Amino acid sequence: MRSRRGRLEVAELTVAELSEDQERAARDAVRGERSRIARELHDVLGHTLNLVVIQAGAAQRVYESSPEKAMEAVKSIESTSRQALSDVDRMLGILRDPDESENPAPSLEATPSLSRINGLVTELNSTGQPIKLKISGDVSNLIPSTDLTAYRVAQEALTNVMTHAAGSNAQVEIDYGANQLTVTITNDSSGTDTLAGRKSGGRGIIGMRERTSLFGGDFKAGATDDGGWRVSATFPINRNNNDGNTGESQ
């Protein structure tokens, strides 16, 4: 009986330890998901609000002299805001109770991806921000999480260009290497704001660095020799699916 009681005590202790481990793992998972959603919200809302402010200012400046251009800016604000609402709704769907059946849950698919990079560059070019896009290498089908992260890095870096160096000449380079994807965003010192005193900190840069490291990538950000700024993120990729396309656009 003593031996049996001893075994029961050991079993109870083991169950208690397993329960604590499960609770700890659940808490860590919740913290990780909250951090991920916070980064997503920062990227989506930060980019959208910056663009809306710029377009609204442009519409006001040309309203009397060129109503057509003012209307184009207003339409751009509408389309940008609609896309942001869609992205936010998708993220909030992750937090929604799956038992809620009043309305169908939105798709949780990571829709933002590098396939939208042309649209992003075109959208920002329409604000007067000169940006060139160069895509090189054999374009691969990336896993959704890496695809989303690479897109968000490019989006955040371009948002920073418009915030800290509006009007500077910028370039987005996406290179599909043999085993890695490299996303580089560079701008020169011709913008309205000086970058001389800018530090490599900031919430946006911290978020980009965290996103990249989560996927085993390497992130760098800093001033260039000509007084501009460069952001570069490299991600390891698995070429299980390759569509064999190579392209370059500008």
C-alpha positions, 0 to 999 in steps of 0.5 A: 500500500505504501508503494502504491501511495508512492506511485500515486504521488509521483503520478500526481506530481507528473500530471501537475508538472505537465499541466504547468508546462502546457499552461506555460506553452499556451501563455508563450503562444499567446504572447507570440501571437499578440506580438505578431498581430501587433507587428501586422497592425503597425505595418498596415495602419502605419503605411495606410495612414501615412499614405492617406495624409500625403494624398489628402495634402496633395488633394488640397493643394491642387483642388482649385487648379486641378480638380481632376488630380484632386479626385485621383488623390481621393480615389487613391485614398478610398482604395488604400483604405479599403485594402487596409480595412480588408487586412485589419478584418483578416487579422481580427478574424484570428482573434475571433471566437471560432464558435461565433457563427452570426457572421462568417469569419473572414479568410485568414489566408496571408493574402499580402505577398510579393505578388502585390509589390508592383501595385504597392510601388505604383500606388506610392509613385502616384503620390509623387514619390519616385520608386523603381522596382527591380526583380531578378532571379528565378521567381519562386512560390514562397511559403505564405508566411515568408511571402507575407514577411518579405512584403511587409518589410518592403512596405514598412521600408517604403513607408519610412522613406516617405516619412523621413525622406519624402521625394528622394529617389528610391529603389526596391530590389527583389532577388530570388537566389538559389537558396535565399530571397533578398529584399533591399530598399534604398533611397538617396539623400535628395529627399525633403528631410535629412537622414544624417542624424537618423539612427538605426532604431525606431519601432518600424525597424525593430519590427522588420528585424524581428520579423526577419529573424523569426524566419531565420533571416538576416536584417540590416539597416543603415546609412549609405555612403552618399547620405541615403538609407538602405534596408536589406532583409535576406530569407532562406527559401525552399525551392520545392515549387518554382515557376521559372519566371524571371522579370525586371520592371521599373 
